[in-house]
Amino acid sequence: MCGIHLIVQTKAVSTAQGLDKALALMLDAAQHRGKDGQGQWATSEPLPIALGHNLLQIADIHPFNRQPIQSDDGRYVLAFNGQIYNHHQLRQALPPRDWQSQSDAETLLYHLAHKGAKGLESLAGMYALIYYDRQTQRLLIAQDPWQMKPLYYAQTPTHLLFSSEIQSLLASGLMPRQLNEAAIPHYLQYRYAPHPQTFYQGVYAWQGAAYFSLFEQRFEALNHGSQCASETDHPAPMPLQEAVLRHLPAAVPTGLMLSGGVDSSLLALSVAQVRPSGGMLAFSLQITDSQQLSDDFRYATVIARACRMPLVEVRASAKALEASFEAIIGHTDSPIADIAAFSTYWIAETAARQGVYVLWSGAGADELLGGYRRHQWYAQYHQWKPWSHWAAAVARKVLPRRWQQYSRARRQALGLQANPVYTMQTLCALSSPLVYSTNTLTPEPQRFDLKGFLQMEQQHYLPYDILRLNDQMAMRHSVELRMPYLDTAFTEWAQCLSNRYLCQNPAKWPLKQALIQLSSSLGTSIGQRPKQGFGLPIGQYMRQAPLFWKQYFDNPQAAIFKYVPYGAVAQQWQAHQRGQADFSTELLSVALLAVWIQQRFG
């Protein structure tokens, strides 16, 4: 992985700071994204442009990997972050030339020169790229359809800026640092900012692909990504092995985040099929102070031993969380109220210390195949309408309020409504948000069955929670995260599964079938193991160490209570401490935001 940066001066300015200085500041702010060097390219015609790149060498250790890179004739310039897994096939389809390296960046440069924006359709990988055609004076700015690699932009009266990280945009000195208060209600309801907004005024998350004309100074959006043309009840064999083979090549040591659950265990077994002698390290979280999650590590140990993967234990505890809570928040571009961010940070930190700079993750499987409990609830809700929401309405009236409030699961189950879109949003949101947002999850789904719900998850929760926190936490340690379940072939296969197929079979049934078959020799029923999740027992920790957590909730004059009602937070804290309800996620969202605002804005 790398970092990419762009500055376009759209109007004349009377400032002593040139673009080279601003770009240098952006590169320095993103140094953790590329420990292997920095590169710059600039021109003054027709407008001043500066393009920068932080280099992290993963696949082909070669001087030509240094970016930005130019075509032989100087017409095309590319800065690229990510990995193109099918670049060897793309290279074979190009006209013969004297290639300088085996780099996917060199392939991508000439692939786009040959096919233009249409060439994006044939890319299999994760990427964010900025591609400049000096002859047409147009920039092509594009991201992979799943947004695995982030890209942010800001447009001021005098400059257009792009970067892999928000902090680099701000470091340029070309734009103000102002809190976007409008993002806070949405965050407190859904745990992340409403896209394309961020927590900074004037800074937006890039989506899709577009041309930017320097002459006209406007964007021209391009169609990017595709949906399945025909869904099936009888799918072809799952192409996971193909995805695994595409993700394997790397010139640096590789590891796997192994939770012991279905997704990561199946990846481990799939790797073992093609690499029976081992060669990949497994990293697993060991919760040292919670019996509740101790089985995760036990299952991970069984799988790692069967796959001949040395298992590296990453120890986690309440004390470890307290010691690093504010420091880890300080590394985030924007707050995301997901406790899994801390687990990911610790695993990536441990991997980097072991010299491992590529980690595999099982991200994406749940959102593609309906792996969360809320997906199963929604499938039942959709099947039994109107009885399901009628039963929920009756339960809300007759059951004791204390029983209803006891757990997030109960609160969500009792939140079923007649309107399917509202029900989807209720299941995605925190069950007892402290502030309700007027921003709904848009665009709204075009269908209201389980497939429609999964498509909404793929457009919102997956890119703006899971993939954002994965990138921020791993890249802080210069670690590339690869996600085989988001491989092009696998996602195309998964998106063609019919709603009937998903509803008639257990959650993630294709993965569980494959896991049962591959693990049969182990004598374990790991394929039937209930979903545990990848996180920490934050509710337990808040009750065990009330003094640590209370500091974020007990001062009504704190800056956070300008945006969150102090009384409502106090009530949730008291109910949680008394064991009357589990408000740990709601309280975590407040604590995290309080620290983040204090760190960024004082």
Secondary structure, DSSP 8 states (H G I E B T S, - for coil): --EEEEEEE-S----S--HHHHHHHHHHHTGGG-TT-EEEEEE-SSS-EEEEEE----S---GGG-SSEE-TTS-EEEEEEEEETTHHHHHHTS-------S-HHHHHHHHHHHHGGGGGGG--EEEEEEEEETTTTEEEEEE-TT--S--EEEE-SSEEEEESSHHHHHHTSSS---B-GGGHHHHHHHSS--TTB-SBTTEEE--SEEEEETTTTEEEEE------SS-BSS----THHHHHHHH---SS-EEEE--SSHHHHHHHHHHHHH-TT---EEEEEEETT-GGGHHHHHHHHHHHHHTT--EEEEEE-HHHHHHHHHHHHTT-SS----THHHHHHHHHHHHHHTT--EEE--TTHHHHHT-SHHHHHHHHHHHTTTHHHHHHHHHHHHS-HHHHHS-HHHHHHTT--SSHHHHHHHHHS-SS-SS--S---SS--S--SHHHHHHHHHHTHIIIIIIHHHHHHHHTTT-EEE-GGGSHHHHHHHHTB-HHHHHHS-TTHHHHHHHHHHHGGGT--GGG-----SS--HHHHHHH-HHHHHTTTS-TTSGGGGTS-HHHHHHHHHHHHTTS---HHHHHHHHHHHHHHHHHH-
